[in-house]
């Protein structure tokens, strides 16, 4: 059996970072971390992943610090599901992927490098590099995460404006 080795991952895990939970720092707008949030609800944030596997790679996370999906209430799960639907619709409109990988990593041994529950939304494209190259630490990024943030923010703003105008025209 052959193994893929990615020694950069351990450097990321052990490397310098600000004190505290990175996602809580993002939630709080801490200037020591990059904030690429494109959508928020009362209880959740959707952020472009600063180290994406593919263009449009998002992470959705609760604003309160939890590490286990089972810690979310039914109402929170419904809110997260609604945010996921919005994000998939936005990614379909802005990036036109052929499919998605969706998933959680709960616990460091499961691959979670952040001890805060988060859902990965990874768009997949025809003829992209394969998962083997990704797992092996090779990435071909065809879109800067900051450009992804700009595109998604613009799409959400346009959709929100259209919704507000539709609501105004329906008012008596």
Secondary structure, DSSP 8 states (H G I E B T S, - for coil): ------HHHHHHHHS---SS-HHHHHHTT-TTS---EEEE-SSEEEEE-TT-SSTT-EEEEESS--S-GGGS-HHHHHHHHHHHHHHHHHHHHHH--SEEEEEE--SGGGT-SSSS-EEEEEEE-TT---HHHHHTT----SS-HHHHHHHHHHHHHHHHHHHHHHHHHH--
